[in-house]
Amino acid sequence: MPLMKDKPESELESWIDRELHALPDLPAPQTLAPRVLAMIRPQPMLSNPRGRLMIKMALLVLLIGSLGWIGFANRGAWAGIPEVSRKWDFWSTTMASIWLTLTTLVNDLFFGLRLLQEQGWTSHPIMGSVISIFLMYIVFVSIGTGYYHLAAKARKTRFHLI
Amino acid sequence: MRNYQNMVFTTATRLLGNPTDAEDIAQTVFLKAYEHYDEIAQSPTAGGWLKKVTTNLCLNHISRYRSRQRLFSEMQSEEGSGTFDIPVPETIRENLNGADRRQILEEALQKLPSEHRAPLALYHFEDMSYEEIAAQLHVSLSKIKTDIHRARETLRRRLQSGRKK
């Protein structure tokens, strides 16, 4: 190979380019794959979108089913809610106002449903399921989504290297 | 990951010149790939995506530690009186074959000062223009051209000194 000292820059560029492109890829260290796998394994369910969806759907079905069964099979509980609320009110004086507000809202809701039912507009299982779906989706799925976002953020913070 | 780990590691090593830092970068790249797995798993451009992410992370790394690297490169250039000279073992000066030449070139590339190696790697390996490199590294166009020229000269001298005798 002749000396390139006096060759113009373009020939030097071409020569270096050929030499560099002839270089093979360097073998990655054996520790790379284990390091990556160790970082992604701790939370497989939360990091898998399909896993998160399956958990949400399973929880939703379970909760709807259980509450629907409770609401349908224990109609007497509807009438017992005011009694329970009075007892809670007596027991937790510091939370009285909050509990009173919540129970009032729930009582009003059930009262409204009973009125509708008496007028023949609704039936126990249907309205019970609808209310269960609405309330439980708001409460549990929101909690699950919030937990997932917190966990994902914590994972990203832990995995963030640069 | 198995298909692309060599490519990612090589890209990072040639930009950073440090296998340890390159491995950290490669780990981050594959973690990002895991987060975007649904998007790139079946994509034919997965390799290009990985290379692009690797390059961007390396450039961020270089920018972040530029002041530290500038100090080290100044220390190295002081030792070489303004030129970068890599000693060649006597045993490999004779009968330099392709494998030896590639090894010398690879080592010379990694030992280049960061301000010379990164622009050279971006130009020859990433096919970026001088203007794009200057914009990425936030330096002037003339400096990029000078740094790349010096890097080529260093590699040329290194390869030629390895062929003597």
HADDOCK unambig.tbl for C-alpha pairs under 7 A between the chains (distance, minus, plus):
assign (segid A and resid 16 and name CA) (segid B and resid 152 and name CA) 6.62 0.50 0.50
assign (segid A and resid 17 and name CA) (segid B and resid 124 and name CA) 6.00 0.50 0.50
assign (segid A and resid 23 and name CA) (segid B and resid 102 and name CA) 6.13 0.50 0.50
assign (segid A and resid 25 and name CA) (segid B and resid 6 and name CA) 6.05 0.50 0.50
assign (segid A and resid 25 and name CA) (segid B and resid 7 and name CA) 6.07 0.50 0.50
assign (segid A and resid 25 and name CA) (segid B and resid 10 and name CA) 5.64 0.50 0.50
assign (segid A and resid 26 and name CA) (segid B and resid 6 and name CA) 5.95 0.50 0.50
assign (segid A and resid 26 and name CA) (segid B and resid 10 and name CA) 5.16 0.50 0.50
assign (segid A and resid 27 and name CA) (segid B and resid 6 and name CA) 5.21 0.50 0.50
assign (segid A and resid 28 and name CA) (segid B and resid 5 and name CA) 6.02 0.50 0.50
assign (segid A and resid 28 and name CA) (segid B and resid 6 and name CA) 4.85 0.50 0.50
assign (segid A and resid 28 and name CA) (segid B and resid 9 and name CA) 5.63 0.50 0.50
assign (segid A and resid 32 and name CA) (segid B and resid 23 and name CA) 6.60 0.50 0.50
assign (segid A and resid 32 and name CA) (segid B and resid 27 and name CA) 6.57 0.50 0.50
assign (segid A and resid 36 and name CA) (segid B and resid 27 and name CA) 5.69 0.50 0.50
assign (segid A and resid 36 and name CA) (segid B and resid 30 and name CA) 6.94 0.50 0.50
assign (segid A and resid 36 and name CA) (segid B and resid 31 and name CA) 6.65 0.50 0.50
assign (segid A and resid 161 and name CA) (segid B and resid 28 and name CA) 6.61 0.50 0.50
